[in-house]
Amino acid sequence: MKGLIVRLIDKFLCLHLWKTHIVKSYEWETEVVSLASEKDKKIILIRKEQSTKEILFCEHCGKTKILEY
């Protein structure tokens, strides 16, 4: 019984030494079209966007966390 209680305390009071497991980065371009008032000229803007997803896990208790930035 003591062993079970100690394992539960370790799992829930873990200091979480997180280690990176997977990092995936995504890049894409979007095209934005708008009309100007002078003779309806088209203005085309291209935006570059980037997103990164990282999966972390605790080496001690096995908990996982997903970060997106």
N, C-alpha and C positions, 0 to 999 in steps of 0.2 A: 504494500500500500504506500509506503514512504517513497519507493522508487517512482511510482506513478505520479505522485504529487510533485516530486522534484522535477520530473520530465515536463509536466505541465507548466510549472513555474519557469523553467528554462525556455520553453517555447513562447510563452506570453511575455516574458520580461527580457527577451533577447535584445542585445544592443544593435543588432542588424548591421553587420559588416557587409554592405552590399558590393557585389561584384558584377560587372557588365557581362552579359551572356551574348546578346545579339544587338547590333546597331544597323539599322537600315535607313538610308537616306533617299528621299524622293525629290525630284526637280521637275517642274512643268512650266509651260508658258501659256499665258492667257492673252487673248486679243480683245481689246476694248475699242469699239467703234462709236464715235460721237459725231454729231453734225454741228458745223459752225453756222452762224447766222448769215454770213456773207455768201450768197448764192449756193447755200447748202453744201459747203465743202466737207468732205469726210476727213476726220482726224482718226488715225489708227494708232493706238498705243499698245505696246507689247509689254506685259508685266511678267517678270520671272519670279516664281515662288519656289520655296524649298521647305520641306518638312522632314523631320528626323524622328524615328521611333526607336527607343532603346528599352531593352528588357533587362532588368536587374534581378538578382536573386541573392538571398542571404545564405552564406555558406554554412551557418550554424543550424538554423531552424528550417530552411527550405522555403521561406516565404518569397513570393515574387512581386515585382512592381513594374508597371509599364509607364514610361515617360514619353511624352510627345512634345517636341519643340521645333 
